[in-house]
Every structure is written in structure tokens, then in C-alpha cells.
Amino acid sequence: MKFLFDLGGVFFDWDPHYFYKDVFIDKKERDNFLNNICNDEWNIKQDAGRPIKDAENDLIQKFPDYEDKIKLYYKNHHKMFRKIFQNSVDILIDLKNKKYECYVLSNWSWETFHGMEKKYPFLNQFDDLIISGKEKLVKPDAQIYKLAINRFNLIPEETVFIDDKKENIETAIKLGFLTIHLTNAEIITQEINRFI
């Protein structure tokens, strides 16, 4: 058995609201900004490899009044972590101690991922990582899963894929992976123990 982990929602409690709550006093304005300006649809393009500078310029042209707020997004990306899910780190270390191979398949801008393993040493426990921004592919596109299969020498039927997003789990199931749809990181240990 091998294990293929997502990072956001599984190891990192990441949400732009954690940072922007101190930028916008008005919750309505903050919600509008994060739902309609610096939203998930915009962010995923950087996860797919678009340079941050291009992403900022694109939005600033459309929303010039929010230029300063837009520029804060990636500059403060690491301040959008509320915490690391310690249960996930503990189970990763336990799996490695038991000699299981553990890999990462994560949607993440390569520019903001740089240096993460120095700041968060548990990332060095993984056998290898695929970060979408570097590969210019994103989940739930099947191509990035196929890249993981080839690069990490995975047999989907003997690999557990752990992710917090339903659409990512659905692609993994189609490709034959065993899956854990992790909607609550606190129960990761019980979920993983079902497979070992």
C-alpha cells in the first residue's frame, strides 16, 4: 500500500478569510472580495502555473479600486494558515516509520510553495511531491493523477488518495484509486488505519 496526500485541508488549515478579516472590517465587503475578485476560480489559475504578477495585473485592470488589497493576497499567502493539522503530521510520521511510501499531489502555486519545506520540515518526510504550479496541471484533471502514477510508480488499486475536495476524489475513483474524502482532518488517523 502507498499513500498519496493533498496538502490544503489535509495538512494545512488554509483560508484567505483568516488573513483578510483584518484587512476588511466589513464582512460583506470581505465576502464580496473573496467570492468575486480574489476567488477560487482566480487562484486555481496560479495553481496551474500562471505567474502571480500576471494574475495581479489582470485583476487590477478589472478592479482598480482594490489594487492594494489584490497585491496583499500572495504576499501574505502564508498568513492564511490558521494551523497545521497535527494529527495528519503524526500519521505521516507513523506511516514513514512503518516503511510506507507517502507522496503529495497538491494544487498550489509554485511561487508560494518555494521554501515551504524549510518552514514546515514535516514536508521532508514525503518520498516525493507533485506541486501543480510547477507541472502546469491541476486536479481534478486526470493528467496530473497520471503524472503521479508514472512518476511515483503507483498502482492505483494499491494506493490510498487523501483529499478534502469531492471533485478531486471523483477523478481518483475513476482512475481506480482507493480514496479518503477527508472532510474533517481530525479523523484522519481512523480513516487511514482502515487501510493498514
Secondary structure, 3 states (H helix, E strand, C coil): CEEEECCECCCEEECHHHHHCCCCCCHHHHHHHHHHCCCHHHHHHHHCCCCHHHHHHHHHHHCHHHHHHHHHHHHCHHHHEEEECHHHHHHHHHHHHCCCEEEEEECCCHHHHCCHHHHCHHHHHCCEEEEHHHHCCCCCCHHHHHHHHHHCCCCHHHEEEEECCHHHHHHHHHCCCEEEECCCHHHHHHHHHCCC
